[in-house]
Amino acid sequence: MTVARSILHISASDIEPSAEFAAWADANDPLAALRSRFEIPKDASGREMAYLVGNSLGLMPKAARTRVLEELDDWARLGAEGHAHGRRPWIDYHQHFRGGLSLLTGGLPSEVVAMNTLTVNLHLLLTSFLPASRTRGVRRKVLIERGAFPSDRFAVRSFVAATGGDADDDVIEIGPRSGESCLRTEDIERAIADAGDSLALVMLGGVQYYTGQVLDMPRITRAAHAVGAHCGWDLAHAIGNVPLSLHDWGVDFACWCSYKYLNGGPGAVAGAFVHERHHANPPPRLEGWWGTDPATRFAMGPDFAAAPGADAWQLSNPPVLSLAPLLASFELFAEAGIERLAAKARVMTAFIEMSLRVRESDLRIITPSATGHRGCQLSIEVQGSTAQARARFDRLLPQGVVCDFRHPRVIRTAPAPLYCSFGDCWRLIEALHA
Ligand SMILES: Cc1ncc(COP(=O)(O)O)c(C=O)c1O
């Protein structure tokens, strides 16, 4: 067994596809104690499940209950006074998430804001970065991905149509090459260059929801800017999963949900990033009273005086009860650090990959294996028919292993490093081959 002291610093050659390695890795994981800060679902016999669907819904930090109860108590105790005199006054409740979001996105504090839900934020940001005025000019197209999450595709196509464009003409869709599962950066760059000055916006997922591929966000952003287009990212599967540097990459906008790797709870309040270069002379945007400057908001004047930064994109006052669980999660991210979490995810995914590869198998990982091209998700394609793949998947849950299935033949598995163990990963391997 390896002599390295921490699993965060071991190399691929130190990894062994065995239960013994999993036990050793868990004993040498400096992040292992964080697991006890989460509620881990149990099976009927009381055994903890191997919960590998943090890409769908992250687990509940134990402190989330306390944080929600604190707000309920303040409501009970103070009524409307809670806006100003609660332990975390509700009036600027969203401020508590600025630091955490800034760390996780690599955005400046003024560039990030917790608000709304993901698809709503996407529409709000499309209003700004795919303005209706485009239809009067040449630059009117938007590039998305053929395999985009349906809500993204619906949002973009409906937005294009609602603002006077033609979704069939104006939405360019790019997919993997025939016989391949993942997108190639050079193909995306070529599509951008081909669209040239007809392109208004590139809008892609930072981590592809189906394959788990991490796109080369800085390179694609540069390519979009090189033809004069904006670049925006859906970070639903990226935030809390892979380190991000949105400000330095020059990304125009991004949005995400908080119920996956951010563990904010079902339907949690989402977030948005708007680069500071768009703050002073903002593009068109939809407005609401919470986007106004807090210093003058309650003067209730008729004119919109914008709040500084991304806050100006807010519409409504923050839904405190849906935000409170995120406080608990951000405390854990601050302790762990996204770089250390990503390092653990690299070892976990390498361990699963190696353990699958040493067995004769009808399973193929379609997620890229190169460092930097995946986070903690591995998408495992079952060879054969959809029914066979489904049957393979259906055997996992009774063995206490929680993954999800995506048509036609993919089992998605995501050992979220905040609470998953190498033991969980080994249980997946055993269950897949049982
Ligand atoms: C990549 C991606 N985009 C959009 C959505 C839709 O999110 P919401 O229902 O929060 O708007 C999801 C949900 O899982 C997603 O994974």
The ligand as a Gaussian input file, in Angstrom:
#p B3LYP/6-31G(d) Opt

LIG

0 1
 C      -28.122000      21.536000     -16.649000
 C      -29.465000      21.905000     -16.092000
 N      -30.096000      22.981000     -16.578000
 C      -31.313000      23.333000     -16.111000
 C      -31.947000      22.605000     -15.115000
 C      -33.309000      23.040000     -14.657000
 O      -33.241000      23.540000     -13.362000
 P      -34.478000      24.265000     -12.623000
 O      -35.607000      23.280000     -12.548000
 O      -33.936000      24.555000     -11.268000
 O      -34.821000      25.474000     -13.391000
 C      -31.310000      21.495000     -14.588000
 C      -31.952000      20.689000     -13.525000
 O      -31.485000      19.664000     -13.095000
 C      -30.035000      21.125000     -15.087000
 O      -29.390000      20.053000     -14.629000

